[in-house]
C-alpha cells in the first residue's frame, strides 16, 4: 500500500506538531523550511557558548507534547525534559514593587494580601468563573474545526453566556479592584498577540490553564522541544528540507496538489499543510489567475494584526541570578498600561516609555550560558509595520534605551559585562519569518476574528490545503498552535475516510 504524501510548509510548532501526528498515522511527511534551522519563531541563536531561544519561552499545557509522542508509541520524557517554573512570573510595577504567582492558591492569596487584601475574595471568584470559560474555550472548542458558519452559530449562545463580548480587562475588573493586580491578572493576551483592552474575555482562560497544568521550561531551551519533535518525525520516516524557500502553491482543479520551490522545482503531494503566516500565504503564495484569489487576499489584508516585537538576546560574563531580585520570567511594567497599549495597537506610535518581558533561562538551566555567565532575552512590544517606523534607523537607539533602563534599574553594570548580543525587530518578522506587516503573532485575537471568523484550518479556497499556526483557529501561543495541528490531523484523516 502506497502511503499518502503530505507536504508541510514551515517548521514552527504548528508545522512540527502536524508533521509528527501525521507521520505517526502512517503518512509520508516532508517538511520544507526557508531558514537554515527548524523552529520558525522558535529558532535558536547560538553565539559562542550562549544559546538563545528566539521565540516562545512560556510552556503551558505540557501534556499536549506528551500526546504527540504517545500517538507514536513513545514517551515524551525520552526526548524532552520539562521542569516547573516557580514563580510562574515575577511582575514589577514601575516603582519595582513586585507580585509573584503560581498554581498554589494559598501562595497567590498571600501575594494578593501584600498588595490589596480586599481583592482576595474577588480573585477566588474570578478563578472559579474562568473554569466555565476554560471548559468551553479550551477543552471543547480549541481543537474543533470551525469550517462552516453553522459551527459558529451553535456556540454563539454559550459564548455570550460566558461574557465573551467583554474584553479580558473588563471581565477581570468585575472581580479585582486594585490597578496593579488588574494588570497582573489581565496581561495574558499579550502572550498571544492581543491587547487586554480589546481581546475577548475567552482568553481569561489562560490564567486558569496555567493554574491547571503549570508553567514549565524545557531543559536545553525551547530549541530542545524543536529537536525532540524533529527527532521523532525523522524516526517515523519523515524528512525535512532546510534552506528551501517555496515560491508558490501548485493549484489544479481547485485543489492544492503541491509546491513550487524558488528554483523552479515542483513537488507534489496528496495534502499540503501550511505553517506559513496566513497574510503571507494568501498574499504571496497563490498563483496568478486563481479564482477568488484577489477577493480573499483583500479580506485577509483587511484583518487586524497583532503587534510586533523588539527582542534583544544578550549574554553576560557576570552572574545575576542571586541577590538581584529577578525570577526566570519577569514582567517589568512601565508607568502606563492602557495608554502604552493604545500607542502600540491603535495609534501605531513608538512611545518613549515601554514595558518589558525579561527572560532569564540560565537561572533554571546553566547549560544555556558558559560557566560564570548569564543568558537573557528582553522583549518589548512595539507597533507592527503600519506604523511607518524605519527600524533601520530606530533599532540601535531603541536598543540603547532598553539596555540603559535595565542597567539603571535591574542589572547593574550590564553593558560592560555583555559578551554576546543579537536583536530582532519588525523587519525580521517581515523579511525572515514572512509575517504580514511584521506582526509577531499574525491575526489579532479579537472576538470578530475568533473561531470561524479567523482564516480557516481547512482553506476556504482550495481542497487539500490545511492551515496551522498562529493565524488560524484557535490562535497563537503553544497550546493554540498545537491545537491547530490536531485540527489539521483530524481534517486530513476525515478527507481520507479515516475519521
ZALOSE-596862 format. One line per field, with one value per residue (C-alpha): chain; x, y, z. Coordinates in Angstrom, 2 decimals, padded with zeros to 5 digits, always signed. Layout:
<nodes>
mol A,...
X X,...
Y Y,...
Z Z,...
</nodes>
This chain:
<nodes>
mol A,A,A,A,A,A,A,A,A,A,A,A,A,A,A,A,A,A,A,A,A,A,A,A,A,A,A,A,A,A,A,A,A,A,A,A,A,A,A,A,A,A,A,A,A,A,A,A,A,A,A,A,A,A,A,A,A,A,A,A,A,A,A,A,A,A,A,A,A,A,A,A,A,A,A,A,A,A,A,A,A,A,A,A,A,A,A,A,A,A,A,A,A,A,A,A,A,A,A,A,A,A,A,A,A,A,A,A,A,A,A,A,A,A,A,A,A,A,A,A,A,A,A,A,A,A,A,A,A,A,A,A,A,A,A,A,A,A,A,A,A,A,A,A,A,A,A,A,A,A,A,A,A,A,A,A,A,A,A,A,A,A,A,A,A,A,A,A,A,A,A,A,A,A,A,A,A,A,A,A,A,A,A,A,A,A,A,A,A,A,A,A,A,A,A,A,A,A,A,A,A,A,A,A,A,A,A,A,A,A,A,A,A,A,A,A,A,A,A,A,A,A,A,A,A,A,A,A,A,A,A,A,A,A,A,A,A,A,A,A,A,A,A,A,A,A,A,A,A,A,A,A,A,A,A,A,A,A,A,A,A,A,A,A,A,A,A,A,A,A,A,A,A,A,A,A,A,A,A,A,A,A,A,A,A,A,A,A,A,A,A,A,A,A,A,A,A,A,A,A,A,A,A,A,A,A,A,A,A,A,A,A,A,A,A,A,A,A,A,A,A,A,A,A,A,A,A,A,A,A,A,A,A,A,A,A,A,A,A,A,A,A,A,A,A,A,A,A,A,A,A,A,A,A,A,A,A,A,A,A,A,A,A,A,A,A,A,A,A,A,A,A,A,A,A,A,A,A,A,A,A,A,A,A,A,A,A,A,A,A,A,A,A,A,A,A,A,A,A,A,A,A,A,A,A,A,A,A,A,A,A,A,A,A,A,A,A,A,A,A,A,A,A,A,A,A,A,A,A,A,A,A,A,A,A,A,A,A,A,A,A,A,A,A,A,A,A,A,A,A,A,A,A,A,A,A,A,A,A,A,A,A,A,A,A,A,A,A,A,A,A,A,A,A,A,A,A,A,A,A,A,A,A,A,A,A,A,A,A,A,A,A,A,A,A,A,A,A,A
X +000.00,+001.45,+001.44,-000.24,+002.13,+001.87,+003.97,+004.32,+005.41,+007.32,+008.71,+007.18,+005.38,+002.19,+004.04,+006.10,+003.02,+001.09,+004.07,+004.61,+000.95,+000.55,+003.80,+002.53,-000.65,+001.41,+001.65,+004.78,+005.67,+008.16,+008.77,+010.11,+011.77,+013.07,+015.72,+018.87,+017.37,+013.93,+011.64,+010.10,+009.67,+011.35,+014.64,+017.76,+020.57,+023.99,+026.73,+029.84,+028.71,+025.43,+022.13,+019.19,+015.65,+014.32,+010.63,+008.23,+009.60,+006.45,+005.39,+001.89,-000.23,+002.83,+000.50,-000.05,+003.53,+003.02,+000.07,+002.15,+004.79,+002.18,+000.48,+003.74,+004.13,+006.90,+007.42,+007.96,+010.35,+012.78,+013.09,+012.28,+012.56,+010.24,+010.81,+008.30,+008.97,+008.35,+007.02,+005.30,+006.10,+007.50,+005.65,+007.16,+005.28,+007.11,+008.16,+009.75,+007.06,+006.58,+003.93,+004.59,+002.07,+001.96,-000.53,-000.55,-003.73,-002.60,+000.69,-001.09,-003.59,-000.66,+000.81,-002.54,-002.64,+000.59,-000.95,-004.66,-006.19,-009.71,-009.13,-008.58,-012.24,-012.70,-009.70,-011.19,-014.47,-012.55,-010.76,-013.98,-015.70,-012.90,-013.38,-016.50,-014.64,-011.75,-014.05,-015.77,-012.90,-010.05,-011.41,-014.34,-013.52,-009.73,-009.25,-012.70,-012.55,-014.75,-015.09,-018.79,-020.81,-023.15,-020.22,-020.08,-023.82,-024.03,-021.60,-022.66,-025.23,-022.59,-020.02,-022.48,-023.43,-019.75,-019.40,-017.16,-018.40,-016.37,-012.62,-010.22,-009.57,-013.29,-014.01,-011.22,-012.17,-015.56,-013.69,-010.47,-010.23,-006.53,-004.97,-001.71,-003.48,-005.74,-002.62,-001.14,-004.20,-005.04,-001.71,-002.03,-003.46,-000.10,+001.43,-000.66,-000.53,-003.62,-004.41,-006.12,-008.40,-009.55,-009.18,-012.29,-012.63,-012.39,-008.64,-009.09,-008.88,-005.08,-004.78,-006.90,-004.85,-001.65,-003.09,-004.30,-001.01,+001.64,+004.25,+007.28,+010.70,+012.36,+015.89,+018.13,+015.66,+012.70,+015.08,+015.23,+011.49,+012.07,+014.86,+012.76,+009.85,+012.13,+013.91,+010.51,+009.41,+012.60,+012.35,+008.90,+010.31,+009.62,+012.10,+012.98,+014.48,+016.26,+017.30,+014.43,+012.09,+008.78,+007.68,+004.01,+001.46,+000.57,-003.19,-005.07,-008.83,-009.46,-007.04,-003.63,-001.55,+001.95,+004.51,+006.86,+010.27,+012.08,+014.49,+011.51,+011.42,+007.93,+006.94,+003.56,+001.51,-001.93,-002.25,-000.44,-000.22,+000.83,+002.55,+003.18,+001.77,-001.73,-001.24,+001.84,+000.31,-002.77,-000.99,+002.12,+001.89,-001.31,-000.58,-001.87,-005.19,-006.61,-010.33,-011.22,-007.54,-007.84,-011.04,-009.68,-006.31,-008.06,-010.14,-007.03,-005.23,-008.14,-007.93,-006.38,-002.92,-001.04,+001.70,+005.29,+008.23,+011.69,+013.76,+017.35,+019.25,+022.30,+024.82,+026.97,+030.22,+028.67,+026.01,+022.83,+020.87,+021.37,+020.77,+019.25,+015.59,+014.81,+013.00,+013.08,+010.14,+009.97,+007.43,+008.59,+005.78,+006.22,+004.31,+001.41,-000.65,-003.70,-002.06,+001.01,-001.12,-003.16,+000.04,+001.12,-002.14,-004.22,-002.07,+000.91,+003.20,+006.62,+006.27,+009.08,+008.19,+007.88,+007.01,+009.34,+009.44,+012.82,+013.56,+016.45,+016.74,+020.22,+018.72,+016.99,+019.31,+023.03,+023.68,+022.29,+025.39,+029.11,+030.34,+030.18,+027.90,+024.21,+021.76,+018.95,+016.18,+014.38,+011.24,+009.41,+006.06,+006.14,+003.74,+003.70,+004.83,+001.72,+003.47,+005.87,+008.79,+012.13,+013.75,+017.00,+017.31,+015.44,+016.74,+020.03,+018.58,+015.73,+018.14,+020.21,+017.16,+016.08,+019.54,+020.23,+016.92,+017.84,+021.28,+019.90,+017.15,+017.71,+021.10,+023.94,+026.99,+025.14,+026.66,+030.27,+029.57,+027.84,+029.88,+027.22,+024.29,+021.75,+018.43,+015.37,+012.77,+009.66,+011.87,+012.96,+009.37,+008.51,+011.59,+012.89,+009.64,+007.36,+004.95,+002.47,+003.09,+005.84,+003.18,+004.71,+001.52,-000.35,-004.10,-005.06,-007.28,-010.40,-013.93,-014.69,-011.50,-012.00,-013.10,-015.00,-014.04,-010.31,-008.81,-009.97,-007.90,-009.16,-008.62,-011.71,-010.13,-008.74,-009.26,-006.28,-004.79,-004.76,-003.59,-001.80,-000.12,-000.99,-003.15,-005.82,-008.14,-007.63,-004.74,-001.23,+000.67,+001.96,-001.39,-003.09,-000.73,-000.53,-004.34,-004.30,-002.09,-004.64,-007.36,-005.28,-004.72,-008.46,-009.40,-006.88,-007.93,-011.55,-010.75,-009.10,-012.02,-010.06,-012.04
Y +000.00,+003.37,+005.85,+009.18,+012.13,+015.27,+018.37,+020.68,+024.24,+025.67,+024.10,+026.17,+024.31,+024.12,+022.50,+020.19,+019.14,+018.33,+016.54,+014.38,+013.48,+012.62,+010.64,+008.66,+007.99,+006.46,+009.37,+010.09,+013.54,+016.07,+019.49,+022.44,+025.19,+028.51,+029.04,+027.09,+025.64,+024.31,+026.00,+029.03,+031.57,+029.02,+029.40,+029.08,+031.64,+030.42,+032.93,+031.33,+029.15,+031.04,+029.63,+031.99,+030.79,+033.01,+032.84,+031.12,+030.71,+030.12,+026.45,+025.64,+022.51,+020.22,+017.23,+018.35,+017.34,+014.09,+013.30,+013.72,+011.25,+008.84,+008.78,+007.37,+004.89,+006.93,+008.74,+012.47,+012.17,+010.23,+013.24,+016.38,+017.16,+019.78,+021.44,+023.72,+027.44,+028.89,+031.50,+031.44,+035.15,+037.97,+041.14,+044.52,+047.81,+050.98,+051.51,+048.00,+046.62,+043.04,+040.36,+036.61,+033.93,+030.20,+027.32,+027.27,+029.12,+029.94,+031.34,+033.55,+034.74,+035.63,+037.71,+039.45,+040.14,+042.13,+044.34,+044.64,+042.16,+043.17,+041.55,+038.01,+037.06,+038.62,+036.73,+033.41,+034.27,+035.23,+031.88,+029.98,+031.88,+031.12,+027.37,+027.50,+029.60,+027.12,+024.11,+025.66,+027.56,+025.09,+021.64,+021.74,+024.23,+024.63,+021.62,+021.75,+022.86,+025.87,+025.23,+026.14,+029.10,+026.62,+025.57,+029.16,+029.63,+026.62,+028.09,+031.76,+031.35,+029.75,+032.43,+035.20,+033.45,+033.36,+037.09,+036.81,+040.23,+041.73,+042.22,+040.40,+043.58,+044.35,+040.80,+040.74,+044.18,+042.85,+040.85,+042.74,+046.42,+047.17,+048.64,+046.72,+043.40,+044.05,+044.21,+041.10,+039.02,+040.55,+040.70,+037.18,+038.20,+039.87,+036.38,+035.58,+038.95,+040.58,+043.80,+043.03,+046.01,+044.56,+040.79,+038.73,+037.52,+033.93,+034.46,+034.87,+031.09,+031.33,+032.09,+029.02,+026.90,+027.95,+027.01,+023.67,+022.48,+024.95,+026.98,+024.99,+025.27,+022.70,+021.85,+022.93,+025.67,+025.73,+024.54,+021.21,+020.79,+021.51,+018.93,+016.35,+016.71,+016.62,+013.52,+011.85,+012.84,+011.50,+008.26,+007.85,+008.28,+011.98,+014.33,+017.99,+020.23,+023.31,+026.42,+025.63,+028.52,+027.98,+030.30,+029.32,+026.56,+024.34,+024.59,+022.31,+021.86,+023.80,+021.65,+022.29,+019.49,+020.57,+023.35,+025.16,+025.92,+029.16,+027.29,+026.12,+022.56,+021.09,+018.82,+017.06,+015.70,+014.41,+017.10,+020.38,+021.75,+025.39,+026.74,+029.97,+033.22,+033.45,+037.01,+035.94,+032.66,+034.23,+037.41,+035.93,+032.18,+031.78,+031.65,+034.44,+033.80,+031.55,+032.09,+034.15,+034.84,+038.64,+038.77,+036.55,+038.31,+041.61,+040.05,+038.76,+042.06,+043.93,+041.90,+043.37,+042.05,+041.69,+043.96,+043.29,+042.82,+044.20,+041.46,+041.66,+038.44,+039.04,+037.08,+038.40,+037.29,+038.15,+036.15,+038.00,+035.08,+035.75,+038.94,+040.89,+040.15,+038.56,+035.35,+033.12,+035.01,+038.74,+041.29,+044.87,+047.39,+050.98,+053.91,+053.49,+050.41,+051.25,+054.31,+052.36,+049.56,+052.17,+053.58,+050.11,+048.64,+051.63,+054.69,+052.61,+055.01,+054.16,+055.60,+056.99,+054.53,+050.74,+047.60,+044.62,+040.86,+039.74,+036.04,+034.58,+030.88,+030.31,+030.83,+027.47,+025.89,+026.80,+024.97,+027.98,+030.04,+029.34,+028.86,+032.11,+033.71,+034.55,+034.28,+036.80,+037.73,+041.04,+041.71,+044.98,+045.01,+047.58,+048.53,+046.47,+047.99,+050.08,+052.48,+053.56,+053.35,+052.96,+050.26,+050.59,+053.93,+053.26,+049.83,+050.96,+053.92,+051.76,+049.00,+051.56,+052.89,+049.40,+048.31,+051.52,+051.13,+047.58,+048.70,+051.60,+049.62,+045.84,+044.71,+046.90,+047.33,+045.42,+046.84,+046.48,+042.78,+041.91,+039.45,+038.23,+040.10,+039.91,+041.66,+041.27,+043.87,+044.11,+043.88,+040.42,+039.27,+040.63,+039.57,+036.43,+034.97,+036.19,+037.68,+040.07,+043.64,+042.27,+041.13,+038.77,+036.74,+037.04,+037.82,+039.73,+037.72,+039.88,+038.44,+039.23,+037.42,+034.29,+030.73,+030.75,+034.40,+033.55,+032.12,+028.50,+025.42,+023.92,+026.51,+028.29,+028.48,+025.04,+021.42,+019.58,+022.78,+022.95,+025.83,+025.56,+028.14,+031.45,+032.92,+030.23,+028.77,+028.75,+031.24,+031.97,+030.53,+026.98,+025.43,+027.26,+026.25,+022.66,+022.57,+023.74,+020.75,+018.42,+020.01,+019.54,+015.89,+015.37,+017.06,+015.08,+011.77,+012.69,+013.60,+010.21,+008.35,+007.54,+009.57
Z +000.00,-001.07,+001.79,+001.09,+000.83,+002.96,+002.41,+005.43,+004.67,+007.62,+010.78,+013.55,+016.30,+014.26,+011.37,+013.57,+015.53,+012.35,+010.80,+013.88,+014.19,+010.52,+010.44,+013.44,+011.43,+008.63,+006.20,+004.16,+005.51,+004.18,+005.77,+003.77,+005.79,+004.46,+007.15,+007.99,+011.19,+012.13,+014.62,+012.91,+015.69,+017.98,+016.10,+018.27,+018.08,+019.19,+019.97,+021.39,+024.28,+024.71,+023.43,+022.93,+022.27,+019.53,+020.32,+022.73,+026.24,+028.32,+028.14,+029.34,+028.84,+028.52,+028.18,+024.57,+023.83,+025.74,+023.46,+020.30,+021.44,+022.82,+019.41,+018.04,+020.91,+022.55,+025.83,+025.72,+028.67,+026.48,+024.17,+026.18,+029.89,+031.40,+034.76,+036.54,+036.92,+040.38,+040.48,+037.10,+036.69,+038.77,+037.78,+038.68,+038.65,+037.65,+041.29,+041.42,+043.70,+042.57,+042.56,+042.20,+041.44,+040.79,+040.98,+044.79,+045.71,+049.24,+047.96,+045.42,+048.04,+050.25,+047.44,+046.91,+050.65,+050.29,+047.60,+048.44,+050.92,+049.89,+046.47,+047.75,+047.67,+044.23,+042.88,+044.03,+042.33,+039.16,+039.09,+039.68,+036.87,+034.42,+034.84,+032.67,+030.09,+030.15,+029.78,+026.78,+025.15,+025.64,+026.42,+023.99,+021.21,+020.91,+018.63,+016.99,+013.34,+012.53,+008.81,+008.47,+009.72,+011.41,+013.64,+014.88,+015.23,+017.52,+020.06,+020.00,+022.83,+025.06,+024.21,+025.05,+028.28,+029.23,+028.60,+025.54,+024.35,+027.20,+026.97,+029.28,+031.24,+031.60,+032.71,+035.31,+036.61,+037.77,+040.39,+041.20,+042.21,+042.63,+039.47,+039.79,+040.41,+037.44,+035.27,+036.89,+036.02,+032.64,+030.76,+029.31,+025.90,+025.23,+025.23,+022.14,+020.40,+021.90,+023.71,+027.07,+026.42,+023.07,+023.34,+024.03,+027.62,+026.38,+026.77,+030.53,+030.47,+030.06,+033.77,+034.57,+032.17,+033.94,+037.31,+035.94,+034.38,+035.48,+033.63,+032.53,+030.98,+028.71,+029.75,+026.90,+025.97,+023.64,+020.93,+022.76,+022.08,+018.38,+018.31,+020.16,+017.73,+014.70,+016.02,+016.39,+012.88,+011.35,+013.33,+011.79,+008.30,+007.85,+006.16,+006.49,+003.81,+005.22,+003.28,+000.91,+000.19,-001.57,-004.33,-004.58,-004.27,-007.23,-007.78,-010.18,-010.43,-007.23,-005.26,-003.74,-005.24,-004.30,-004.13,-006.47,-004.98,-005.74,-008.02,-010.09,-008.73,-008.37,-005.51,-005.44,-002.53,-001.57,+001.10,+001.84,+005.38,+005.62,+008.71,+006.80,+008.18,+006.68,+005.47,+003.52,+002.34,+000.77,-000.26,-001.87,-002.46,-004.52,-008.28,-010.51,-012.17,-009.47,-008.93,-005.81,-005.17,-005.24,-003.19,-000.45,-000.46,+000.24,+003.02,+004.78,+004.33,+005.94,+009.13,+012.25,+013.03,+016.29,+017.49,+016.58,+018.94,+019.56,+021.23,+022.45,+023.22,+025.35,+027.37,+030.19,+031.79,+035.16,+037.04,+038.00,+039.43,+043.12,+045.04,+042.16,+042.86,+039.49,+038.58,+035.49,+033.89,+034.70,+033.51,+034.05,+033.70,+032.68,+034.22,+031.75,+030.89,+028.80,+027.24,+026.15,+024.68,+022.84,+021.35,+020.22,+018.94,+017.83,+017.17,+015.92,+017.76,+019.24,+022.74,+024.88,+027.66,+027.43,+029.32,+029.10,+029.44,+030.78,+030.36,+032.36,+031.40,+032.83,+036.30,+035.78,+033.22,+033.46,+030.16,+028.29,+029.18,+029.69,+033.22,+035.14,+032.56,+032.32,+029.43,+028.82,+026.40,+026.80,+024.77,+024.17,+022.33,+019.52,+016.70,+013.52,+010.24,+009.62,+011.99,+009.26,+011.71,+009.91,+012.02,+010.07,+011.85,+015.09,+016.11,+017.65,+019.63,+020.86,+021.87,+023.79,+025.66,+026.74,+027.83,+029.71,+031.54,+032.57,+033.71,+035.71,+037.41,+037.43,+036.10,+037.45,+035.21,+032.50,+029.35,+030.42,+031.10,+027.81,+025.75,+023.29,+021.76,+018.95,+018.36,+016.15,+015.18,+012.95,+009.85,+011.00,+011.38,+007.94,+005.97,+007.72,+009.06,+006.24,+008.78,+007.20,+008.42,+010.67,+013.13,+015.66,+016.31,+013.00,+013.19,+016.35,+018.77,+018.97,+019.07,+015.42,+014.41,+016.52,+015.66,+012.33,+011.77,+011.58,+008.40,+008.47,+009.26,+006.01,+003.30,+002.08,-001.38,-002.11,-001.20,+000.31,+001.80,+005.59,+007.79,+011.13,+013.32,+014.93,+012.15,+012.12,+014.79,+017.75,+017.62,+018.85,+021.81,+022.13,+023.17,+020.30,+017.52,+018.79,+018.80,+015.17,+014.34,+015.95,+013.80,+010.63,+011.52,+012.07,+008.79,+006.74,+008.30,+007.58,+003.97,+003.54,+005.09,+008.23,+010.76
</nodes>
